[in-house]
Amino acid sequence: ADELPAIRQRVERDHYSFEQAEREVVGYDHAELGAMVAERWNFPNDLVQAVRWHHEPNKAGADRQAVDIIHVADSLCVMQGIGIGHDGLSYRPCADSLQRLNVTGVIIETATSQILDSLAEIESIFTEMPAPVGVGR
C-alpha cells in the first residue's frame, strides 16, 4: 500500500503497464507474489501457473488453457475499470490467447456486457443484505 502512489505515478506519467511499474518500484509484481503464495498453499500446479502468467500467457508452459482463460478474464475486467490496474484502456488481451481459446470480437462484447451486468447484480446483493445482529452499518 505504501508503494501504490509511486506505482500509479509511473503508470500515469511514464505510461508503464501496472506490472512494469510494480517491478520497478517493488522489485516484483503481483503475479509473481501470487504464484509464490499459491505454491506455498499447495494449490494445483495449473492454478499456480495461471496466477503466475496471467499477464504474460505466452511465457507459460505447454498447457496454457487455464492461463489463457484467467488472462482473458482479467483483461476484460481491467478494460472495464474493474481491479486496480489503472491502465485499462492500454491493456489488451494477448492475441495468441484469444486465438487459442477461439475468442472473437463478438464474444468479447458479449462477455464485457455480462461482466458489468453480473457485477451490478453482485453489488446489489451486498447492499441489500441486512447487517448481522449486533453490527451497525
C-alpha positions, 0 to 999 in steps of 0.5 A, spaced: 500 500 500 505 504 501 508 503 494 501 504 490 502 512 489 509 511 486 506 505 482 500 509 479 505 515 478 509 511 473 503 508 470 500 515 469 506 519 467 511 514 464 505 510 461 508 503 464 503 497 464 501 496 472 506 490 472 512 494 469 511 499 474 510 494 480 517 491 478 520 497 478 518 500 484 517 493 488 522 489 485 516 484 483 509 484 481 503 481 483 503 475 479 509 473 481 507 474 489 501 470 487 504 464 484 509 464 490 503 464 495 499 459 491 505 454 491 506 455 498 498 453 499 499 447 495 494 449 490 494 445 483 500 446 479 495 449 473 492 454 478 499 456 480 501 457 473 495 461 471 496 466 477 503 466 475 502 468 467 496 471 467 499 477 464 504 474 460 500 467 457 505 466 452 511 465 457 507 459 460 508 452 459 505 447 454 498 447 457 496 454 457 488 453 457 487 455 464 492 461 463 489 463 457 482 463 460 484 467 467 488 472 462 482 473 458 478 474 464 482 479 467 483 483 461 476 484 460 475 486 467 481 491 467 478 494 460 472 495 464 475 499 470 474 493 474 481 491 479 486 496 480 490 496 474 489 503 472 491 502 465 485 499 462 484 502 456 492 500 454 491 493 456 489 488 451 488 481 451 494 477 448 492 475 441 495 468 441 490 467 447 484 469 444 486 465 438 487 459 442 481 459 446 477 461 439 475 468 442 472 473 437 470 480 437 463 478 438 464 474 444 468 479 447 462 484 447 458 479 449 462 477 455 464 485 457 456 486 457 455 480 462 461 482 466 458 489 468 451 486 468 453 480 473 457 485 477 451 490 478 447 484 480 453 482 485 453 489 488 446 489 489 446 483 493 451 486 498 447 492 499 441 489 500 443 484 505 441 486 512 447 487 517 448 481 522 445 482 529 449 486 533 453 490 527 451 497 525 452 499 518 
